[in-house]
Amino acid sequence: MSNAVDTTFAPVTFTEGAIKELKKLRSQQEIADDFGLRVGVEGGGCSGMNYVLGFDQKKDGDQEYIIDDIKVFMHKAHQMYLLGMQIDWQDGLNSRGFTFNNPNAASTCGCGTSFSV
């Protein structure tokens, strides 16, 4: 497993609200330093693919990025589905949670966590 960290270009971005919420979650849940934020995709959901977002340890095949002082892990194969995606945090009356603005998604489900390409 490579220990290299890519600091030049990350395939995804986070809004200020998402960064604030991720740092708050990490602190509240006392997540260990060897864990990073896993961003990825998995098969399933209404539209064919689901987004993956959660704290995890680095695995074989992962690229590691530092985005706004947050360690981010992404499997190399997932980059083609997520390139250019922005992750936001919504904290309103009608919606609360992380949202995904993915320019690669041909369609999305009403839940906002499922998409197709």
Helices and strands as residue ranges (DSSP letters): E 5-6, E 12-14, H 16-28, E 35-43, E 49-57, E 62-67, E 70-75, G 76-78, H 79-82, E 85-91, E 96-101, E 107-108, E 114-116
